[in-house]
Amino acid sequence: MDVNKVEDIYALHFVFVPIIQHHLNTFRNGWAHHKLRTENSRTPTQLWIQGFSCVGEDDEALTGLEVCWYLMSCNEGVEHKFSGLVG
């Protein structure tokens, strides 16, 4: 391996970038779905989605934002699909 050769650097990127990205995605998904004791065992993802459900439809910050997730209803605790355009 020669750090001055473009081919060697490309080969390292070709081999290791997908592996590193896979591990980062695994960590991100685990972190986003771990339960928080101080938030009544809700996950960061649930808290983030709950924030969207508490915002009014005429909120300028959300106009044109495409939303397509499985949401957890705040009041019912029932999973349902929400797909569409907010705003």
GITA-V215598 format. One record per residue. N is the residue number from 0. PHI is phi in degrees with one decimal (none if undefined). NEAR is the number of other ideal C-beta (glycine too) atoms within 8 Angstrom. Layout:
N,PHI,NEAR  N,PHI,NEAR
//
This chain:
0,none,4  1,-123.4,5  2,-67.2,6  3,-90.9,3  4,-93.4,7  5,-62.5,5  6,-62.5,6  7,-67.1,10  8,-64.9,9  9,-61.8,8  10,-61.8,8  11,-61.8,9  12,-63.2,8  13,-60.4,7  14,-83.2,8  15,-95.1,8  16,-61.3,8  17,-62.1,7  18,-66.9,8  19,-64.2,8  20,-62.6,8  21,-61.0,8  22,-67.2,8  23,-64.9,8  24,-63.6,8  25,-62.6,8  26,-63.9,8  27,-60.4,8  28,-65.6,8  29,-64.2,8  30,-67.6,8  31,-69.4,9  32,-114.3,8  33,-82.2,8  34,-82.6,6  35,-107.1,10  36,-60.3,5  37,-77.7,3  38,-117.5,7  39,57.6,3  40,62.3,6  41,-85.7,9  42,-89.8,10  43,-56.4,10  44,-64.2,8  45,-63.1,9  46,-65.9,11  47,-65.1,8  48,-67.0,11  49,-60.8,11  50,-60.9,8  51,-68.5,10  52,-71.6,9  53,-93.5,6  54,-92.5,8  55,-69.1,4  56,-66.3,5  57,-94.7,5  58,-73.0,9  59,-62.5,5  60,-66.0,5  61,-102.3,10  62,-61.0,8  63,83.4,7  64,-80.7,8  65,-84.4,7  66,-122.3,10  67,-149.6,6  68,-137.9,7  69,-95.7,7  70,-98.6,10  71,-102.8,10  72,-64.3,10  73,-64.2,7  74,-88.9,4  75,-95.6,5  76,70.4,5  77,-111.2,6  78,-81.6,6  79,-144.9,7  80,-96.2,6  81,-121.2,9  82,-137.8,5  83,159.7,7  84,-105.4,7  85,-92.1,11  86,102.1,9
//
